[in-house]
Amino acid sequence: MEPIIGAGGGANGATAVKDSDTQHFQADVIDASRETPIVVDFWAPWCGPCKQLGPLLERVVAATRGKVRLIKVNIDENPQLAQALRIQSIPAVYAFDQGQPVDRFVGALPESQIKAFVERLAGAAGPSPVEEALERAGEAMEAKDYGTASALYGQVLAQAPDNLDARAGLARCYLGAGESDRAREILDQAGEGADQHAGIKSARAALALAEEAAGSAGDRTAFEARLESNPDDHETRFGLALALVAIGDREGAVDQLIEIMHRDRHWNDEAARKKLVELFEAFGPTDPITVEARRRMSTIMFS
């Protein structure tokens, strides 16, 4: 499968700011702009306005999070390049996209105008290759096409190992395929700060649930039979909820736990409510099942 991120970089890709020269301009700007739009800052050490403009450009370009890259060219060291582009005054800033200059300005503009200049270029670029890959992987996950999704997440991680969205997604692929050990391995490789990432937290919660429920799937029929004779057997209903989690019936599991709360929400130190909170963490806060279950749970708690 071909790489999803080109040499020019993208979100989580190559460094957003780079110095270039006449020899490397073709690769650094013309060729690279076919993958990611490039802003080129032509400057010189003796130019006062250049020193004011440079930090502003760097900050504004960095805010695009890889959708635009900045190349800096010292015209004193590269006079032939300046002549070829007919640069007569500096600072001069050019925008390149798809191998062609598409916009430019001369002089030290206010930050608001610089931001508008860069945002026009970023908007024309559309989503980065990483964003596109993550979106396609998410669609595959929704369709339970774990093979396609894991391949896309794996591509992102191969070129951007610190991308926590891809790491969390790949772990969920393995969980969906019943490979808890591989999911744990992927999550264990997450770097510092990963514990605060919503996707990683959710994937770890899902892993914990999968491991807890692993031995319960085969007991579903027995749980259902016992509940028919005694609907108030909350321990059996709780076990049935875990069995339903094990087979991927998330709505069924939520229904059983909500039913326990409806019958006796204080049972076993509010075990049903606490398990629902774990499920919400595993599903994610915006999952439709989470949203609806929270509404139902609140109705019971505040009735």
ABEGO torsion letter per residue (X at the ends): XBBABBAAEBBGBBBABBBBBAAAAAAAAAAAAAABBBBBBBBBAABAAAAAAAAAAAAAAAAAGGABBBBBBBAAABAAAAAAAGBABOBBBBBBBGGBBABBBBEBBBAAAAAAAAAAAAAAAEBBAAAAAAAAAAAAAAAGBAAAAAAAAAAAAAABAABAAAAAAAAAAAAAAGBAAAAAAAAAABBBGAAABAAAAAAAAAAAAAAAAAAAAAAAAAAAAAAAABAABAAAAAAAAAAAAAAGBAAAAAAAAAAAAAABAABGGGAAAAAAAAAAAAAEAABAAAAAAAAAAAAAAAX
